[in-house]
Amino acid sequence: GAGVSQTPSNKVTEKGKYVELRCDPISGHTALYWYRQSLGQGPEFLIYFQGTGAADDSGLPNDRFFAVRPEGSVSTLKIQRTERGDSAVYLCASSLTSGRANEQFFGPGTRLTVL
Amino acid sequence: GDSVTQMEGPVTLSEEAFLTINCTYTATGYPSLFWYVQYPGEGLQLLLKATKADDKGSNKGFEATYRKETTSFHLEKGSVQVSDSAVYFCALSSGGSNYKLTFGKGTLLTVNP
C-alpha cells in the first residue's frame, strides 16, 4: 500500500517568503507528527495531531510556524516570514493510533532551503 | 526532559565484521525504545523496537536489548554486509501527551567489501 507522501520534495525560497509543506499520511492513520531534521542531527519533534486537532504543538519553534489537519487526513505545515535558519528537512510521520509502542511511518521529507 | 545519546560516527567496517552502536537514554516515565535506519536516498524506517525492560528487538540480523539498569539500547549485528551501509538512529517514546519520538544524532555506518 501507499506510504506517507510529502510534497514538494524540495523547496527553495527567499528569506521573508511564506511556504506550505504538505503531508499525506497512510490511509486510516489517526496520529500524525511533524519533525524537523537539521544537517547532522536527528529529527526533532514539532507538532502532533490526533485526528483533526493539534494535540501538542510544543515543539514549534515560534509563532511563524503553524500546522493544520482540517479533515483528519492531509496536513499542511505553514511557515511565515521564512528565515535562513529554517532551512532543514521537514519530515512527516503517521501511526495507526497513538501510543508509546506504536511504530511511526515516515515520509521522504521536504528539503527546505531559505536563501 | 527526554534525551538520547548515541555513538558518534562515522563507523567504517569491513564486510562480515561485528557491529556495535552504543545508545543510552534519559527519560521521564517508562519509554519504548527504537532503532530507525535511513538508507541512502530513502526515508527513515523502523529497524527494531523494544517496549519493556529486558525485551530484545531483532530484525534483519540486528539485535538490541532494553537494559533499564544501564539505560541502554545498544545495536549489534554479528556480520555486517555492504547493504547495511546507512545512518542509524536510536530513539525513544515515553508517552505523556504526545508519544513523540526523541532521536539521537545518528551514526553513519559504511561497510566496505
Interface residues (C-beta under 8 A of the other chain):
Chain A: G3 V4 A31 Y33 Y35 G40 Q41 G42 P43 E44 F45 Y48 A55 D56 S58 G59 L91 A93 S95 S98 G99 R100 A101 N102 E103 Q104 F105 F106 G107 P108 G109
Chain B: V4 P31 S32 Y36 E42 G43 L44 Q45 L46 K49 T51 F89 A91 S93 S94 G95 S97 N98 Y99 K100 L101 T102 F103 G104 K105 G106
